[in-house]
Structure formats: structure tokens, C-alpha cells
Amino acid sequence: MKKSIKLGTLALALATIFTFSAKAQDTTPAPKSTTTSSGIKLSIGPEVGLPVGSLHDAYNWNLGSSIQADIPVYANKLFVTVNASFNNFFAKDNNLGIAAKDLQLIPVKAGLKYFPVSNFYLQGEAGASFIADKDKVGADKSASFVYAPQVGYQFPLGGRNYLDAGVRFEGNTKFYNNGSSNNFLGLRVAYAFGL
């Protein structure tokens, strides 16, 4: 379990380094913009969250990473988003002497991102959240419906590059037949660049 988390963190770090170094070689000036640039944007970055409700009873917090594409639809204000991520929820210690298992989710979502004012956005996504370690956590289902409303801000870094910071509520339907929904509050900070 810890080995897969270390490998995921290493992969994210390498992807970020290669992204920054590739963008550092770009010498063509990009048009200045106070809002989002035209064209498809790709963002990659870490995520952290706090379980709420019944999920908080078994897990302390979560850590993961995500990659997202923003595809412009209308006047650089409305974008279609496609997002894939990995989240590891760290199990709480129990008093029974039994080692609790971490929960690993792979959400795949699509949605809309709207900029009502410069650089500030509202985003809503929905999709499926796949349980990577179903047998270890004893889940009845392999996937659940997931939805995630989010607000955020894109900090311009120059050219078509941004730091995309967003806060969201992410809700998952039941993993167990007699269970309850699994929700958390998340923070995503990603490096975004135009393609």
C-alpha cells in the first residue's frame, strides 16, 4: 500500500518537473490575457481532502493527484472539463488491534467550468469513482456515482500558464449495499498550461 503511494507521488513529481522544464523551453511570446487563454488547457497537480460524514468515521484524510483538460466552448468563459484522479484515504487506527485498510479511489469525471468574472470560476462535474482495492476494504461494489461542485481561481503565471486552485465538495454514492454515501472536502492546486 505504502509502495503504491510512494510510486504515485514519484510519478506526479516527475510529471510536474517535465512539464515545467518543457514549458521553460518555450520562447514564443503568448498573447496577454486577464482571463483564460483560448484553446485547450491541461492541468496536473496534487489533491488533499478531509472526509466528512460517515466516511470520517473510518478515514482521517486523503491525498492524491489529478489531471484535467479544459476544452473551450464559448467565449473563453465556458469550458467542458474532463478529469481523472487518484485518491488514497488513510484509515484511522482502531482499538481492536486489527490493521485498518486504506481506501483507494479512481474518480473519472466530466463537467462544466464557468468564469463569471476574470480568473474566478465555478465548476461542476459528475462521473464514476472506481474502487482500486475493493477486496481489501470489503466493498460490495466496484464503482459508485460521483459528483463534485467546485469554486476556484486561476492565478496567471505568464503566457498561457496558470496556477489553478480550487476547493470542492465531492460526493460518492454507497460502496456497500447497506452503507451510506461517502463524501469529502477537497483542495486541488494544479499547474495549468495551454496546448
TORKOL-4160 file (C-alpha; in steps of 0.2 Angstrom, whole numbers, padded with zeros to 4 digits, m for minus):
195
<pt num="1" X="0000" Y="0000" Z="0000"/>
<pt num="2" X="0014" Y="0012" Z="0005"/>
<pt num="3" X="0024" Y="0007" Z="m0010"/>
<pt num="4" X="0010" Y="0012" Z="m0022"/>
<pt num="5" X="0008" Y="0029" Z="m0013"/>
<pt num="6" X="0026" Y="0032" Z="m0015"/>
<pt num="7" X="0026" Y="0027" Z="m0033"/>
<pt num="8" X="0011" Y="0038" Z="m0037"/>
<pt num="9" X="0020" Y="0053" Z="m0028"/>
<pt num="10" X="0036" Y="0050" Z="m0038"/>
<pt num="11" X="0026" Y="0049" Z="m0054"/>
<pt num="12" X="0017" Y="0065" Z="m0050"/>
<pt num="13" X="0033" Y="0074" Z="m0046"/>
<pt num="14" X="0042" Y="0068" Z="m0062"/>
<pt num="15" X="0027" Y="0074" Z="m0072"/>
<pt num="16" X="0027" Y="0091" Z="m0064"/>
<pt num="17" X="0046" Y="0093" Z="m0067"/>
<pt num="18" X="0045" Y="0088" Z="m0085"/>
<pt num="19" X="0030" Y="0099" Z="m0088"/>
<pt num="20" X="0040" Y="0114" Z="m0080"/>
<pt num="21" X="0055" Y="0110" Z="m0090"/>
<pt num="22" X="0046" Y="0108" Z="m0106"/>
<pt num="23" X="0037" Y="0125" Z="m0104"/>
<pt num="24" X="0053" Y="0133" Z="m0099"/>
<pt num="25" X="0060" Y="0130" Z="m0117"/>
<pt num="26" X="0045" Y="0139" Z="m0125"/>
<pt num="27" X="0052" Y="0156" Z="m0131"/>
<pt num="28" X="0037" Y="0161" Z="m0142"/>
<pt num="29" X="0028" Y="0175" Z="m0134"/>
<pt num="30" X="0010" Y="0171" Z="m0130"/>
<pt num="31" X="m0004" Y="0184" Z="m0131"/>
<pt num="32" X="m0008" Y="0193" Z="m0114"/>
<pt num="33" X="m0025" Y="0189" Z="m0106"/>
<pt num="34" X="m0033" Y="0194" Z="m0090"/>
<pt num="35" X="m0044" Y="0179" Z="m0090"/>
<pt num="36" X="m0042" Y="0162" Z="m0098"/>
<pt num="37" X="m0032" Y="0159" Z="m0114"/>
<pt num="38" X="m0041" Y="0152" Z="m0129"/>
<pt num="39" X="m0038" Y="0134" Z="m0133"/>
<pt num="40" X="m0037" Y="0118" Z="m0123"/>
<pt num="41" X="m0029" Y="0119" Z="m0106"/>
<pt num="42" X="m0021" Y="0104" Z="m0097"/>
<pt num="43" X="m0018" Y="0104" Z="m0078"/>
<pt num="44" X="m0010" Y="0092" Z="m0067"/>
<pt num="45" X="m0007" Y="0093" Z="m0048"/>
<pt num="46" X="m0009" Y="0086" Z="m0030"/>
<pt num="47" X="m0026" Y="0085" Z="m0021"/>
<pt num="48" X="m0029" Y="0084" Z="m0002"/>
<pt num="49" X="m0045" Y="0082" Z="0007"/>
<pt num="50" X="m0054" Y="0079" Z="0023"/>
<pt num="51" X="m0068" Y="0065" Z="0024"/>
<pt num="52" X="m0085" Y="0071" Z="0031"/>
<pt num="53" X="m0100" Y="0062" Z="0037"/>
<pt num="54" X="m0099" Y="0043" Z="0039"/>
<pt num="55" X="m0083" Y="0042" Z="0029"/>
<pt num="56" X="m0074" Y="0052" Z="0043"/>
<pt num="57" X="m0078" Y="0038" Z="0055"/>
<pt num="58" X="m0066" Y="0027" Z="0046"/>
<pt num="59" X="m0053" Y="0038" Z="0037"/>
<pt num="60" X="m0043" Y="0053" Z="0043"/>
<pt num="61" X="m0039" Y="0062" Z="0027"/>
<pt num="62" X="m0034" Y="0059" Z="0009"/>
<pt num="63" X="m0020" Y="0063" Z="m0003"/>
<pt num="64" X="m0019" Y="0061" Z="m0022"/>
<pt num="65" X="m0016" Y="0069" Z="m0039"/>
<pt num="66" X="m0026" Y="0073" Z="m0054"/>
<pt num="67" X="m0025" Y="0078" Z="m0072"/>
<pt num="68" X="m0038" Y="0088" Z="m0080"/>
<pt num="69" X="m0042" Y="0095" Z="m0098"/>
<pt num="70" X="m0052" Y="0111" Z="m0100"/>
<pt num="71" X="m0060" Y="0112" Z="m0118"/>
<pt num="72" X="m0067" Y="0130" Z="m0123"/>
<pt num="73" X="m0085" Y="0130" Z="m0128"/>
<pt num="74" X="m0090" Y="0148" Z="m0128"/>
<pt num="75" X="m0080" Y="0165" Z="m0127"/>
<pt num="76" X="m0067" Y="0159" Z="m0116"/>
<pt num="77" X="m0079" Y="0159" Z="m0102"/>
<pt num="78" X="m0087" Y="0142" Z="m0103"/>
<pt num="79" X="m0077" Y="0126" Z="m0104"/>
<pt num="80" X="m0080" Y="0107" Z="m0104"/>
<pt num="81" X="m0069" Y="0098" Z="m0092"/>
<pt num="82" X="m0063" Y="0080" Z="m0091"/>
<pt num="83" X="m0054" Y="0075" Z="m0075"/>
<pt num="84" X="m0046" Y="0059" Z="m0069"/>
<pt num="85" X="m0038" Y="0057" Z="m0052"/>
<pt num="86" X="m0032" Y="0045" Z="m0039"/>
<pt num="87" X="m0036" Y="0047" Z="m0020"/>
<pt num="88" X="m0029" Y="0037" Z="m0006"/>
<pt num="89" X="m0039" Y="0039" Z="0010"/>
<pt num="90" X="m0029" Y="0035" Z="0026"/>
<pt num="91" X="m0038" Y="0023" Z="0038"/>
<pt num="92" X="m0040" Y="0028" Z="0056"/>
<pt num="93" X="m0032" Y="0016" Z="0069"/>
<pt num="94" X="m0045" Y="0006" Z="0078"/>
<pt num="95" X="m0044" Y="m0001" Z="0096"/>
<pt num="96" X="m0047" Y="m0019" Z="0091"/>
<pt num="97" X="m0029" Y="m0022" Z="0086"/>
<pt num="98" X="m0034" Y="m0025" Z="0068"/>
<pt num="99" X="m0025" Y="m0016" Z="0055"/>
<pt num="100" X="m0037" Y="m0005" Z="0045"/>
<pt num="101" X="m0035" Y="m0004" Z="0026"/>
<pt num="102" X="m0033" Y="0012" Z="0016"/>
<pt num="103" X="m0047" Y="0016" Z="0003"/>
<pt num="104" X="m0041" Y="0020" Z="m0014"/>
<pt num="105" X="m0052" Y="0028" Z="m0027"/>
<pt num="106" X="m0050" Y="0032" Z="m0045"/>
<pt num="107" X="m0063" Y="0045" Z="m0050"/>
<pt num="108" X="m0066" Y="0049" Z="m0068"/>
<pt num="109" X="m0077" Y="0064" Z="m0071"/>
<pt num="110" X="m0084" Y="0077" Z="m0084"/>
<pt num="111" X="m0092" Y="0093" Z="m0082"/>
<pt num="112" X="m0093" Y="0112" Z="m0085"/>
<pt num="113" X="m0082" Y="0126" Z="m0079"/>
<pt num="114" X="m0088" Y="0144" Z="m0080"/>
<pt num="115" X="m0079" Y="0160" Z="m0077"/>
<pt num="116" X="m0092" Y="0174" Z="m0071"/>
<pt num="117" X="m0078" Y="0186" Z="m0068"/>
<pt num="118" X="m0059" Y="0186" Z="m0073"/>
<pt num="119" X="m0050" Y="0171" Z="m0067"/>
<pt num="120" X="m0063" Y="0166" Z="m0054"/>
<pt num="121" X="m0073" Y="0150" Z="m0059"/>
<pt num="122" X="m0087" Y="0139" Z="m0054"/>
<pt num="123" X="m0086" Y="0121" Z="m0059"/>
<pt num="124" X="m0097" Y="0106" Z="m0058"/>
<pt num="125" X="m0093" Y="0088" Z="m0063"/>
<pt num="126" X="m0100" Y="0071" Z="m0062"/>
<pt num="127" X="m0095" Y="0053" Z="m0066"/>
<pt num="128" X="m0089" Y="0037" Z="m0059"/>
<pt num="129" X="m0077" Y="0033" Z="m0045"/>
<pt num="130" X="m0069" Y="0016" Z="m0046"/>
<pt num="131" X="m0063" Y="0007" Z="m0030"/>
<pt num="132" X="m0045" Y="0001" Z="m0033"/>
<pt num="133" X="m0044" Y="m0010" Z="m0018"/>
<pt num="134" X="m0062" Y="m0017" Z="m0017"/>
<pt num="135" X="m0057" Y="m0034" Z="m0009"/>
<pt num="136" X="m0045" Y="m0026" Z="0004"/>
<pt num="137" X="m0058" Y="m0014" Z="0011"/>
<pt num="138" X="m0073" Y="m0027" Z="0009"/>
<pt num="139" X="m0083" Y="m0016" Z="m0003"/>
<pt num="140" X="m0099" Y="m0024" Z="m0011"/>
<pt num="141" X="m0097" Y="m0013" Z="m0027"/>
<pt num="142" X="m0083" Y="m0009" Z="m0039"/>
<pt num="143" X="m0089" Y="0009" Z="m0043"/>
<pt num="144" X="m0100" Y="0022" Z="m0037"/>
<pt num="145" X="m0108" Y="0038" Z="m0044"/>
<pt num="146" X="m0098" Y="0054" Z="m0040"/>
<pt num="147" X="m0102" Y="0072" Z="m0041"/>
<pt num="148" X="m0091" Y="0087" Z="m0037"/>
<pt num="149" X="m0096" Y="0106" Z="m0036"/>
<pt num="150" X="m0081" Y="0117" Z="m0035"/>
<pt num="151" X="m0075" Y="0135" Z="m0034"/>
<pt num="152" X="m0058" Y="0141" Z="m0039"/>
<pt num="153" X="m0046" Y="0154" Z="m0045"/>
<pt num="154" X="m0033" Y="0154" Z="m0059"/>
<pt num="155" X="m0018" Y="0164" Z="m0054"/>
<pt num="156" X="m0009" Y="0169" Z="m0070"/>
<pt num="157" X="0010" Y="0164" Z="m0071"/>
<pt num="158" X="0013" Y="0172" Z="m0088"/>
<pt num="159" X="0009" Y="0167" Z="m0106"/>
<pt num="160" X="m0004" Y="0153" Z="m0106"/>
<pt num="161" X="0002" Y="0146" Z="m0089"/>
<pt num="162" X="m0009" Y="0147" Z="m0073"/>
<pt num="163" X="m0009" Y="0140" Z="m0055"/>
<pt num="164" X="m0026" Y="0133" Z="m0053"/>
<pt num="165" X="m0033" Y="0132" Z="m0035"/>
<pt num="166" X="m0050" Y="0125" Z="m0032"/>
<pt num="167" X="m0060" Y="0119" Z="m0017"/>
<pt num="168" X="m0074" Y="0106" Z="m0019"/>
<pt num="169" X="m0086" Y="0095" Z="m0011"/>
<pt num="170" X="m0085" Y="0078" Z="m0018"/>
<pt num="171" X="m0099" Y="0065" Z="m0015"/>
<pt num="172" X="m0099" Y="0047" Z="m0019"/>
<pt num="173" X="m0114" Y="0035" Z="m0018"/>
<pt num="174" X="m0113" Y="0019" Z="m0007"/>
<pt num="175" X="m0098" Y="0007" Z="m0008"/>
<pt num="176" X="m0108" Y="m0006" Z="0002"/>
<pt num="177" X="m0126" Y="m0012" Z="0000"/>
<pt num="178" X="m0131" Y="m0006" Z="0017"/>
<pt num="179" X="m0119" Y="0008" Z="0018"/>
<pt num="180" X="m0121" Y="0027" Z="0017"/>
<pt num="181" X="m0114" Y="0040" Z="0005"/>
<pt num="182" X="m0095" Y="0044" Z="0006"/>
<pt num="183" X="m0091" Y="0062" Z="0005"/>
<pt num="184" X="m0076" Y="0073" Z="0007"/>
<pt num="185" X="m0070" Y="0091" Z="0006"/>
<pt num="186" X="m0055" Y="0093" Z="m0006"/>
<pt num="187" X="m0042" Y="0106" Z="m0011"/>
<pt num="188" X="m0034" Y="0105" Z="m0028"/>
<pt num="189" X="m0018" Y="0115" Z="m0033"/>
<pt num="190" X="m0013" Y="0112" Z="m0051"/>
<pt num="191" X="m0001" Y="0119" Z="m0064"/>
<pt num="192" X="m0011" Y="0123" Z="m0079"/>
<pt num="193" X="m0004" Y="0127" Z="m0097"/>
<pt num="194" X="m0012" Y="0129" Z="m0114"/>
<pt num="195" X="m0009" Y="0116" Z="m0128"/>
